[in-house]
Amino acid sequence: MTMRPPPLPEGTMSVKIMTWNVNGLRALLKLESFSPLQLALRENFDVLCFQEAKIQVKNVEEVKKALSDGYDHSF
């Protein structure tokens, strides 16, 4: 059983958005087993949205840098 919907027919225009309520993103990024790039390759999303409740303003740039490897845009 999977929660994934069936694939769209070939030629269908679509955007895949993945959202994740992390609640501890800095700790997640410190784990050697976590790779944002591997997540992107596995899930094949176009847009990734993280919701983070514990991040301080002073740490935002550090997190953006850690997540932006292989991506052109982040905000």
Phi and psi in degrees as GROMACS dihedral restraints (atoms count N, CA, C in turn):
[ dihedral_restraints ]
;  ai    aj    ak    al  type     phi  dphi    fc
    3     4     5     6     1  -135.4    20    10
    4     5     6     7     1   153.0    20    10
    6     7     8     9     1   -89.8    20    10
    7     8     9    10     1    -3.8    20    10
    9    10    11    12     1   -77.2    20    10
   10    11    12    13     1   138.8    20    10
   12    13    14    15     1   -73.4    20    10
   13    14    15    16     1   161.3    20    10
   15    16    17    18     1   -64.5    20    10
   16    17    18    19     1   153.4    20    10
   18    19    20    21     1   -63.7    20    10
   19    20    21    22     1   150.0    20    10
   21    22    23    24     1   -75.1    20    10
   22    23    24    25     1   152.4    20    10
   24    25    26    27     1   -59.2    20    10
   25    26    27    28     1   147.9    20    10
   27    28    29    30     1   -57.7    20    10
   28    29    30    31     1   139.4    20    10
   30    31    32    33     1    90.7    20    10
   31    32    33    34     1    -6.8    20    10
   33    34    35    36     1   -73.7    20    10
   34    35    36    37     1   131.6    20    10
   36    37    38    39     1   -81.7    20    10
   37    38    39    40     1   129.4    20    10
   39    40    41    42     1  -155.6    20    10
   40    41    42    43     1   163.1    20    10
   42    43    44    45     1  -129.5    20    10
   43    44    45    46     1   127.2    20    10
   45    46    47    48     1  -100.0    20    10
   46    47    48    49     1   121.0    20    10
   48    49    50    51     1  -112.6    20    10
   49    50    51    52     1   128.4    20    10
   51    52    53    54     1  -113.4    20    10
   52    53    54    55     1   133.5    20    10
   54    55    56    57     1  -123.9    20    10
   55    56    57    58     1   143.3    20    10
   57    58    59    60     1  -142.4    20    10
   58    59    60    61     1   120.6    20    10
   60    61    62    63     1   -87.7    20    10
   61    62    63    64     1    96.7    20    10
   63    64    65    66     1   -80.3    20    10
   64    65    66    67     1   -50.9    20    10
   66    67    68    69     1    55.1    20    10
   67    68    69    70     1    57.6    20    10
   69    70    71    72     1   137.1    20    10
   70    71    72    73     1    46.0    20    10
   72    73    74    75     1   -63.6    20    10
   73    74    75    76     1   -40.9    20    10
   75    76    77    78     1   -61.3    20    10
   76    77    78    79     1   -41.3    20    10
   78    79    80    81     1   -64.9    20    10
   79    80    81    82     1   -39.7    20    10
   81    82    83    84     1   -61.9    20    10
   82    83    84    85     1   -42.8    20    10
   84    85    86    87     1   -66.9    20    10
   85    86    87    88     1   -21.4    20    10
   87    88    89    90     1   -80.0    20    10
   88    89    90    91     1   -15.3    20    10
   90    91    92    93     1   -72.0    20    10
   91    92    93    94     1   128.1    20    10
   93    94    95    96     1   -64.1    20    10
   94    95    96    97     1   -27.8    20    10
   96    97    98    99     1   -79.5    20    10
   97    98    99   100     1    -9.7    20    10
   99   100   101   102     1   -98.4    20    10
  100   101   102   103     1   128.2    20    10
  102   103   104   105     1  -133.3    20    10
  103   104   105   106     1   112.6    20    10
  105   106   107   108     1   -57.4    20    10
  106   107   108   109     1   -36.8    20    10
  108   109   110   111     1   -67.2    20    10
  109   110   111   112     1   -40.8    20    10
  111   112   113   114     1   -65.0    20    10
  112   113   114   115     1   -37.5    20    10
  114   115   116   117     1   -60.7    20    10
  115   116   117   118     1   -44.3    20    10
  117   118   119   120     1   -63.0    20    10
  118   119   120   121     1   -43.0    20    10
  120   121   122   123     1   -65.9    20    10
  121   122   123   124     1   -40.4    20    10
  123   124   125   126     1   -69.9    20    10
  124   125   126   127     1   -43.8    20    10
  126   127   128   129     1   -90.8    20    10
  127   128   129   130     1   -16.9    20    10
  129   130   131   132     1    54.0    20    10
  130   131   132   133     1    47.0    20    10
  132   133   134   135     1   -90.3    20    10
  133   134   135   136     1   161.2    20    10
  135   136   137   138     1   -97.1    20    10
  136   137   138   139     1   -33.1    20    10
  138   139   140   141     1  -134.7    20    10
  139   140   141   142     1   132.5    20    10
  141   142   143   144     1  -118.8    20    10
  142   143   144   145     1   125.6    20    10
  144   145   146   147     1  -116.0    20    10
  145   146   147   148     1   122.4    20    10
  147   148   149   150     1  -102.0    20    10
  148   149   150   151     1   133.1    20    10
  150   151   152   153     1  -104.4    20    10
  151   152   153   154     1   127.9    20    10
  153   154   155   156     1  -132.0    20    10
  154   155   156   157     1   124.2    20    10
  156   157   158   159     1   -97.3    20    10
  157   158   159   160     1   -18.2    20    10
  159   160   161   162     1  -108.1    20    10
  160   161   162   163     1     3.9    20    10
  162   163   164   165     1   -84.1    20    10
  163   164   165   166     1   140.9    20    10
  165   166   167   168     1   -96.2    20    10
  166   167   168   169     1   151.9    20    10
  168   169   170   171     1   -53.3    20    10
  169   170   171   172     1   -39.0    20    10
  171   172   173   174     1   -64.7    20    10
  172   173   174   175     1   -17.0    20    10
  174   175   176   177     1  -101.5    20    10
  175   176   177   178     1    -2.8    20    10
  177   178   179   180     1   -61.0    20    10
  178   179   180   181     1   -46.7    20    10
  180   181   182   183     1   -63.6    20    10
  181   182   183   184     1   -38.8    20    10
  183   184   185   186     1   -59.7    20    10
  184   185   186   187     1   -44.5    20    10
  186   187   188   189     1   -68.6    20    10
  187   188   189   190     1   -43.7    20    10
  189   190   191   192     1   -58.6    20    10
  190   191   192   193     1   -42.0    20    10
  192   193   194   195     1   -64.3    20    10
  193   194   195   196     1   -42.5    20    10
  195   196   197   198     1   -65.6    20    10
  196   197   198   199     1   -30.3    20    10
  198   199   200   201     1   -93.1    20    10
  199   200   201   202     1   -12.3    20    10
  201   202   203   204     1   -90.5    20    10
  202   203   204   205     1    -1.0    20    10
  204   205   206   207     1   -59.0    20    10
  205   206   207   208     1   117.4    20    10
  207   208   209   210     1    91.9    20    10
  208   209   210   211     1     0.8    20    10
  210   211   212   213     1  -121.7    20    10
  211   212   213   214     1   146.0    20    10
  213   214   215   216     1   -88.3    20    10
  214   215   216   217     1   -26.8    20    10
  216   217   218   219     1  -133.3    20    10
  217   218   219   220     1   140.9    20    10
  219   220   221   222     1  -152.4    20    10
  220   221   222   223     1   148.8    20    10
